[in-house]
Amino acid sequence: MTAPASPSSPASPAAPAAPPDPVRELRALHRSGRLAAQWPRVAPLLAGLTDHGDREPEAVRTDLVRAGRVLAAVPAAEVLALHPDTPLVTVAVTGHSTLVQLTDPLVAELARHGLLSRVLSGDHGAYLRDLHDGDGELRRHRPDLTLCVLDSDAVFDELPQPWTWQDVEAGCARLLERLRAATAAHASDAAGPLVLNTLPLPRTRLQQLVGQRERALLAAVWREFNARLLRLAAEHPAVAVVDLEPLIADGGPATDPRLALYTRAPYTEQLLAAHAREAVHVLRAHRGMTRKCLVLDLDDTLWAGILGDDGPEGITAAAGTLAGEPHAALQRTARQLASQGVLLAVSSKNDAAPVLGVLRDHPDMVLRERDFVAVHAHWEPKDGSLRDIAAALGIGADALVFADDSPAERALVRARLPAAAVVPLGTEPALHVTRLLADGWFDTPRLTGDDLARTARYHEAAARAELERGSGSYEEYLRGLGVRVRIAPPAPHERDRVAQLTLRTNQFNLTGERLGADRIAALAADPAGLVLAVHVGDRFGDSGLAGAVLGRYADDGLHLDGFWLSCRVFARGVEQAVLATLLAHAADRGLPAVHARHRPTAKNARAAGFYPSLGFAGTAGDPDGSLRFRHDLAEPPPVPDHLTTEPCLGGDDDEPAGTTR
């Protein structure tokens, strides 16, 4: 036995504390009956579970499934009774085979993003009834997300025995037509998104054909079916199709032969967990939870080496070199994301001048200073940098994704800025791209022209800021800006952008509502409806489709049911110009009044006084907290005189383009 140290002996170094086990903590909370009361801690615990840059993704997924098993045992009603503001998501799951293993990863993935879930499961094999029956158990709950998980048996179970590749081709065609009808039925009731999946072809089916030519034809038929299935997502805005092939390539076998035969479970737990993750990405995108800005570290992230220690000559991101290629790959990936509207920014513990010098002149750099909307290089804490970046861009912290290889920096941002998403880059740079893309933070239902121009528009915003700093007053700045506002019904190709605006706009979203492109199209087709897109431009460039208005005509006047305006055109008089134009339009048509509604949310407080500021009087309140307003059109306000409007609202009262009011 070792003798105890004498009082004069130096103390032995303390063993490092074991990292906390989030799953163990969740289990302890559940066993003590405190998990519902402590629900706000769930998302941070799960964030910690996934913030291990050097853990294998498979191990993280396994832990998430374990966590989901604990969370699924807590009734949603208990959580809501204690935390009534917790967002609840109803998920309907149906399919051809047994899918009980999907519930736990679904619950965990939703909880990671602060979403409480209620999972409804359809009957075994009854997916067509579940998708079509509007009064059935699944559709009558109007789920926020519907998963229809199919496997190869959806085709093979209906084939004659024995079968040929031609029989498979005919079976695939029948299934595709059924799914087309189901997606059309789903789109007709404006429910949440429907997620389908491609069908892997098991080798045990392929090898049952002994002719190699016939095998090739069967494989071709199967791939053609999956390609047509994937195209369903292009036909219906509310439909997404998860391609299982990349998930299988990343995560291993699609099936366990024993489970497939004995329990009719078509897929492994690992594949279903990956599928759940992708399905939640779809839901996030449709709920307007898409992130806008990627904030990147520099040292050992965008390049190999430490700039402050090694100097510009000692860092590398040279493609084709052992040290530089992983970092060049990350830069190429970031540039690819930026080309589709993701804003790029830097937060680095470095001196600013050397960083800018590298971004401007270093021969290895794929990304240059112009590719970034903000470069923060200093020695202050990074959570402050992220706050400053968000403020300068006019976005919230919940629009940021922070990628860093330092566990300490990530922990700081998680603790001080929990709304920001954190990507755990590890010590192996070859995995940086994989980890950056794993959570689909920037996924959007559909890419729009506005997305493609976003970075250029933020650079234009910097030029506007420079004009403002050089103006004698804000009024002088506005006059020099030369704002142009065009108000007109959206063209068919612009409806996706209008829907995206309703999904992503928070601060000037007067009702807090989110709408899909199919709903926009239906409203535009209504003779009593009014759907308007607001285009904004000025001397520095075109801000694009930056606002939208939804309304309807009734006997008692024009009702404004929704008004959205992008934060990038705030404080230029645009919202006042749009509303003044609508009031004048209603007066010219001889309508008795214009009615409007404002439903306060956690993020639209700055718009609370908008309607009263333009002459609307409050009339009533609704049970959901909405405030009702009415303008009698006796004295419509003027359009601000520093800008030009181009109204085209429909009817004989339209003014010619370029009319200044």
Secondary structure, DSSP 8 states (H G I E B T S, - for coil): ------TTS------------HHHHHHHHHHTT-TTTTGGGHHHHHHHHH--TTS-HHHHHHHHHHHHHHHTTS-HHHHHHH-TTS-EEEEEEEESS--GGGHHHHHHHHHHTT-EEEEEE--TT-HHHHHH-TTSTTGGG--SEEEEE--THHHHTTS-SS--HHHHHHHHHHHHHHHHHHHHHHHHTT-S-EEEE-----HHHHTT---HHHHHHHHHHHHHHHHHHHHHHHH-TTEEEE-HHHHHHHH--S--HHHHHHT---S-HHHHHHHHHHHHHHHHHHTT----EEEE--BTTTBBS-HHHHTGGG-B--TTSTTTHHHHHHHHHHHHHHTTT-EEEEEEES-HHHHHHHHHH-TT-SS-GGG-SEEEEESS-HHHHHHHHHHHHT--GGGEEEEES-HHHHHHHHHH-TTSEEEE--S-GGGHHHHHHTT-TT--SS--HHHHTHHHHHHHHHHHHHHHHTSSSHHHHHHHH-EEEEEE---GGGHHHHHHHHHH--TTBSS-----HHHHHHHHH-TTEEEEEEEEEETTEEEEEEEEEEEEEETTEEEEEEEEE-GGGTTSSHHHHHHHHHHHHHHHTT-S-EEEEE---SS-GGGTTHHHHTT-EEEEE-TTS-EEEEE-SSS-----TTEEEEE--SSTT---TT-B-
